[in-house]
């Protein structure tokens, strides 16, 4: 009898220990409460100071010629009227001018003679009209040659406006055709910055978004502007999307063309349900969290709207005041028991 009672107590003790072991086997986790809130994302991007295309003027060859000398280099600051290059008129251009001058002189004399004959009724009205047309064409051609300076064997091309020389496209001795660009000059007070955005971020950056710009090398340089435009295509070289910001005139004088600035773009805030980023888990079925109810973890697929620092903003999958597994989720199974101590 004593042996039977002893075995009975052993069985009861085993059951209690098994129950305790089962309770202790639940995954040890830390929980967090889902709450309503907002997140504001700040996008970091880098860009290069460049000339505003609308503020760039060019110095072009007025006629065919040869570059005798170049007076500037890229990066030089010039004033309106400063010499850029000296050119020598091409022999063919000189011939064209002399032909235009000769044609003009002949047409003028022919018109005077025809008018005299017409007055004496020795020339018809159609002959007079033809002489007048020839004279008009000769005047136009001659003036055009004078306009491009073909009457000068040598000419100094001057800067049309003050600014910074951004490019010089010729060298002494070059034979250059008419209208070829000799140099480009950017207005010093019209600068822009092209910020490179990651393609996945660019669609969320609106025009007008505030951006704080500063120089990583010079702590004195720092100012706030707004996004002027966002490109709809990637740059083929950088594989980034360009966002353009205009630089205020009072700031432009402190910057150097080609320098790099860092930009922090503030995007509009979003509202939703906040959970720790550590609560998010991902597998082949998507992103999910574990919601704990009465010590049991339940998988919930979620839609993530935004992730900033240590928080994530959800738009679906959980409710406010739900408790989610924030730490230890890797050891949790759907429907499994969890414990916090």
Secondary structure, 3 states (H helix, E strand, C coil): CHHHHHHHHHHHHHHHHHHHHHHHCCEECEEEECEEEEECCEEEEEEEEEECHHHEEEEECCCCEEEEEECCCCCCEECCCCEEEEEEECHHHHHHHHHHHHHHHHHHHHHHHHHHHHHCCCCCHHHHHHHHHHHHHHHHHHHHHHHCCCCCCEEEEECCCCEEEEEECCCCCCEECCCCEEEEEECCCCEEEEEEECHHHHCCCCCCCEEEEECCCCCCCEEEEEEEEEEEEECCCCCCEEEEEEECHHHHCCCCCCCEEEEEEECCCEEEEEEEHHHCEEECCEEEEEEEECCEEEEEECEEEEEECCEEEEEECCCCCCEEEEECHHHCCCCCEEECC
